[in-house]
Amino acid sequence: MELANYAYNDLGARRVAVLRQNTPFGVEHTEDFKKVFEALGGEVVAEESFALTESDVKTEIVKVMEKNPDTIFNLHATGPMLGVLMKQAIELGVEVNWISSFGAQNGPLIKTMLMWSMV
Protein backbone atom coordinates (compact mmCIF):
# COMPACT_ATOMS: atom_id res chain seq x y z
CA MET A 1 0.00 0.00 0.00
CA GLU A 2 1.59 3.20 -1.22
CA LEU A 3 0.06 5.29 1.56
CA ALA A 4 2.02 3.31 4.17
CA ASN A 5 5.25 3.98 2.25
CA TYR A 6 4.38 7.68 2.05
CA ALA A 7 3.61 7.90 5.77
CA TYR A 8 6.83 6.17 6.80
CA ASN A 9 9.29 7.46 4.22
CA ASP A 10 8.00 10.95 3.40
CA LEU A 11 6.17 12.07 6.56
CA GLY A 12 8.49 10.29 8.97
CA ALA A 13 5.53 8.65 10.72
CA ARG A 14 6.51 5.94 13.18
CA ARG A 15 3.43 5.62 15.43
CA VAL A 16 0.16 5.63 13.51
CA ALA A 17 -3.38 5.38 14.85
CA VAL A 18 -6.08 4.22 12.46
CA LEU A 19 -9.60 5.67 12.46
CA ARG A 20 -11.59 3.57 10.01
CA GLN A 21 -15.08 2.94 8.78
CA ASN A 22 -16.75 -0.07 10.36
CA THR A 23 -17.10 -2.10 7.17
CA PRO A 24 -15.30 -5.05 5.56
CA PHE A 25 -13.56 -2.48 3.32
CA GLY A 26 -12.26 -0.66 6.39
CA VAL A 27 -11.01 -3.88 8.00
CA GLU A 28 -9.29 -5.12 4.83
CA HIS A 29 -7.56 -1.86 4.02
CA THR A 30 -6.44 -1.39 7.62
CA GLU A 31 -4.78 -4.81 7.48
CA ASP A 32 -3.10 -3.92 4.17
CA PHE A 33 -1.80 -0.67 5.64
CA LYS A 34 -0.57 -2.35 8.84
CA LYS A 35 1.27 -5.08 6.96
CA VAL A 36 3.28 -2.63 4.86
CA PHE A 37 3.76 0.02 7.57
CA GLU A 38 4.98 -2.48 10.16
CA ALA A 39 7.30 -4.17 7.63
CA LEU A 40 8.93 -0.76 7.16
CA GLY A 41 9.52 -0.48 10.91
CA GLY A 42 6.47 1.56 11.91
CA GLU A 43 3.97 0.72 14.61
CA VAL A 44 0.18 0.90 14.45
CA VAL A 45 -0.57 1.92 18.03
CA ALA A 46 -4.38 2.10 17.93
CA GLU A 47 -7.34 1.27 15.75
CA GLU A 48 -10.88 2.52 16.22
CA SER A 49 -13.87 2.23 13.92
CA PHE A 50 -17.00 4.28 13.29
CA ALA A 51 -20.22 3.97 11.32
CA LEU A 52 -20.36 6.27 8.31
CA THR A 53 -23.62 7.68 9.70
CA GLU A 54 -22.12 8.78 13.04
CA SER A 55 -22.48 12.37 14.14
CA ASP A 56 -20.09 12.10 17.08
CA VAL A 57 -16.69 10.40 16.89
CA LYS A 58 -15.01 12.20 19.80
CA THR A 59 -14.80 8.99 21.84
CA GLU A 60 -12.91 7.24 19.04
CA ILE A 61 -10.58 10.21 18.59
CA VAL A 62 -9.82 10.38 22.33
CA LYS A 63 -9.10 6.64 22.44
CA VAL A 64 -6.54 6.77 19.63
CA MET A 65 -4.92 9.91 21.02
CA GLU A 66 -4.37 8.14 24.36
CA LYS A 67 -1.79 5.99 22.50
CA ASN A 68 0.26 9.07 21.50
CA PRO A 69 0.39 8.58 17.72
CA ASP A 70 2.45 10.92 15.58
CA THR A 71 0.03 10.40 12.69
CA ILE A 72 -3.63 9.46 12.26
CA PHE A 73 -4.69 7.43 9.24
CA ASN A 74 -8.30 8.20 8.31
CA LEU A 75 -9.49 5.15 6.46
CA HIS A 76 -12.12 6.23 4.61
CA ALA A 77 -14.37 8.82 6.11
CA THR A 78 -15.31 10.93 3.11
CA GLY A 79 -17.65 13.82 2.48
CA PRO A 80 -19.78 14.75 5.48
CA MET A 81 -18.22 12.10 7.74
CA LEU A 82 -14.72 13.43 7.08
CA GLY A 83 -15.96 16.90 7.98
CA VAL A 84 -17.37 15.60 11.28
CA LEU A 85 -14.14 13.74 12.03
CA MET A 86 -11.86 16.67 11.32
CA LYS A 87 -14.06 19.26 13.07
CA GLN A 88 -14.22 17.18 16.22
CA ALA A 89 -10.47 16.47 16.13
CA ILE A 90 -9.81 20.20 15.96
CA GLU A 91 -12.27 20.83 18.82
CA LEU A 92 -10.34 18.27 20.89
CA GLY A 93 -7.03 19.98 20.13
CA VAL A 94 -5.54 17.14 18.08
CA GLU A 95 -2.27 18.30 16.54
CA VAL A 96 -0.73 15.39 14.66
CA ASN A 97 -0.24 14.60 10.99
CA TRP A 98 -3.25 13.15 9.17
CA ILE A 99 -3.28 10.91 6.13
CA SER A 100 -6.36 9.75 4.31
CA SER A 101 -7.18 7.04 1.80
CA PHE A 102 -9.32 9.10 -0.56
CA GLY A 103 -12.04 11.70 -0.50
CA ALA A 104 -9.89 14.28 1.28
CA GLN A 105 -9.12 16.06 -2.00
CA ASN A 106 -12.65 17.48 -2.02
CA GLY A 107 -12.58 21.26 -2.71
CA PRO A 108 -15.28 22.35 -0.21
CA LEU A 109 -13.66 20.23 2.50
CA ILE A 110 -10.25 21.81 1.87
CA LYS A 111 -11.76 25.31 2.14
CA THR A 112 -13.51 24.38 5.38
CA MET A 113 -10.32 22.88 6.81
CA LEU A 114 -8.43 26.04 5.93
CA MET A 115 -11.02 28.15 7.78
CA TRP A 116 -10.81 25.88 10.85
CA SER A 117 -7.02 26.04 10.84
CA MET A 118 -7.15 29.84 11.08
CA VAL A 119 -9.39 29.90 14.17
N, C-alpha and C positions, 0 to 999 in steps of 0.2 A: 504494500500500500504506500503510494507516493507521499501521502500526507504524513505518515510516520517518519519517513526519511526527511521531509521538510522540517518537521518539528524538532527532530534530533540534530540534524546537521546544520540547518539554517537558523533556526530560532535558538538553538542551544538548550532546548527543553530536556530535562532529565527526570522530572517528577510530574507526570500528567494525571489529571483526574478526568474521567469521562462522564459527561451528562448526555444520556442517550434516550431516544424514543423507546417506549416499551412495546416493541414489535419484534418479530423474527429478523427483520432487516437490521434493526438496531443491535440485536444480540450478535448476529453474524459479522457485521462490520466492526463492532467493538473487538471481537476475537481476532479479526484480520489485523486491525491496528495494533493490538497488544502483541501479537506474534512478531511483527516486524519491529515495533518500537523496543520491545524487550531484547530482541536479538541484537539490536544496535547498542544495547547497554542501558537503555532507559528503564524506568519503573512506572507502571500504572498503579498509582497509590489509592485510587478510589473509583468507584463506578456506581452511579445512581441513574435510575430511569424515571421517565415521566410519560403520561398519556398526552398525546398531541392536542387534546381538548382541555388540558389543565389551564387554570387561570392563576394559580399560585404555585411556584416552584421554589420558594424560598427555603423550605426544609431541605430539599435536595441540594441546593447551592451551599447551605450551611454545612451539611454533612461532608461534601467533598472538600470544602475549605478547611475543615478540621484536620485534614491529612496534609496540609501545607503543600499543595501542588505549586509548581512554577508556571504551569500552563493548564488550561481547561480545554478539552476537546468536546465541542458540541457536535454530537452525532445525531442528528439531523432534524433539529428544530428549525423549520423554515417559516417564512411569512409571519403571520401573527404570533405563533408560538415563539419564534426567535426574538421577536420584539418583547414579549413578556419575560423571557429568560434574561435578556440583556438589561432590560429596565430594572428588574428585581436584583440582578447582580450589582448594578450601579448603586441602587438604594442600600444594599448591604455593604457597600464599600469595597467590593472585590477589585483588586488591582493586580491581576496576573495576565499573562498572554492568553489569548483565545485563538483557537483554530476551529474551523468548521468544515464539514464535509461538502455541502453545497447549499445554495439558497441564500448565502450571506452576501452575495454580489448584487443583491436587489437594491436599486437606486433609492426608493423611498426609505428603506431601512438604513442605508448609509447616511442619508441626510438626517434622519432621526438620531442615529448614534452620534453624529457630529454635534448636534444640538445638546445631547445629554453630556457629552464630554466637556462642554464649555460651561456647564453649570457649576 
